[in-house]
Amino acid sequence: MQSFKIIVEKHSDGFIAYPLGLKGVVVGEGDSYDEAISDVSSAIEFHIKTFGPDVLESEEPVIDVYIAEAGIAL
């Protein structure tokens, strides 16, 4: 069993989720947070089964994830 950090975004029309630590594009979506997590979990499993363990990034694993906001004058 391997754990992945997953970013979940809430949009007006639902949730989008994507993992960190994988090569390639893996995305899940759903009408709820739980649906997006379930969908991206299935997508991660499919991605690894399809492309093999080489899609796992060999760098140090992501320890934690932070979301920050910065105001930029345009």
C-alpha positions as CSV (number, residue, x, y, z in Angstrom):
1,M,0.0,0.0,0.0
2,Q,1.4,3.4,-1.0
3,S,-0.1,6.7,0.1
4,F,-0.4,9.7,-2.2
5,K,-0.9,13.4,-1.4
6,I,-4.0,14.5,-3.4
7,I,-4.9,18.1,-4.2
8,V,-8.7,18.7,-4.3
9,E,-10.2,21.8,-5.8
10,K,-13.7,22.9,-5.3
11,H,-15.4,24.6,-8.2
12,S,-18.9,25.8,-8.8
13,D,-19.8,22.7,-10.8
14,G,-18.0,20.1,-8.6
15,F,-14.6,18.8,-7.4
16,I,-11.4,18.1,-9.2
17,A,-8.7,16.0,-7.6
18,Y,-5.1,15.1,-8.7
19,P,-2.2,13.4,-7.0
20,L,1.3,14.5,-6.4
21,G,4.2,12.1,-7.0
22,L,3.2,10.5,-10.3
23,K,4.6,11.1,-13.8
24,G,1.8,11.8,-16.3
25,V,-1.6,13.3,-15.9
26,V,-4.0,11.7,-13.5
27,V,-7.2,13.5,-12.6
28,G,-10.5,12.6,-10.8
29,E,-13.7,14.5,-10.5
30,G,-17.0,14.3,-8.8
31,D,-20.0,16.1,-7.5
32,S,-18.7,15.8,-3.9
33,Y,-15.3,15.7,-2.2
34,D,-15.7,12.0,-1.6
35,E,-16.6,11.2,-5.2
36,A,-13.5,13.1,-6.4
37,I,-11.3,11.2,-4.0
38,S,-12.8,7.9,-5.1
39,D,-12.5,8.7,-8.8
40,V,-8.8,9.9,-8.5
41,S,-8.0,6.8,-6.4
42,S,-9.3,4.6,-9.3
43,A,-7.4,6.7,-11.8
44,I,-4.1,6.3,-9.8
45,E,-4.5,2.6,-9.7
46,F,-5.3,2.4,-13.4
47,H,-2.3,4.6,-14.3
48,I,0.1,2.5,-12.3
49,K,-1.3,-0.8,-13.7
50,T,-1.2,0.6,-17.2
51,F,2.2,2.3,-17.3
52,G,4.0,0.3,-14.5
53,P,6.0,1.4,-11.5
54,D,8.2,3.8,-13.6
55,V,5.4,6.4,-13.3
56,L,6.2,6.7,-9.6
57,E,8.5,9.7,-9.1
58,S,11.8,8.5,-7.7
59,E,12.5,11.8,-5.8
60,E,11.9,12.1,-2.1
61,P,8.2,11.7,-1.3
62,V,6.0,14.7,-0.7
63,I,5.9,15.2,3.1
64,D,3.2,17.8,3.3
65,V,1.2,20.2,1.0
66,Y,0.4,23.8,1.6
67,I,-1.9,26.2,-0.2
68,A,-0.9,29.8,-0.2
69,E,-2.4,32.9,-1.7
70,A,-0.4,35.9,-2.8
71,G,-1.7,39.2,-4.2
72,I,0.1,40.4,-7.3
73,A,-0.3,43.9,-8.8
74,L,-1.2,43.7,-12.4
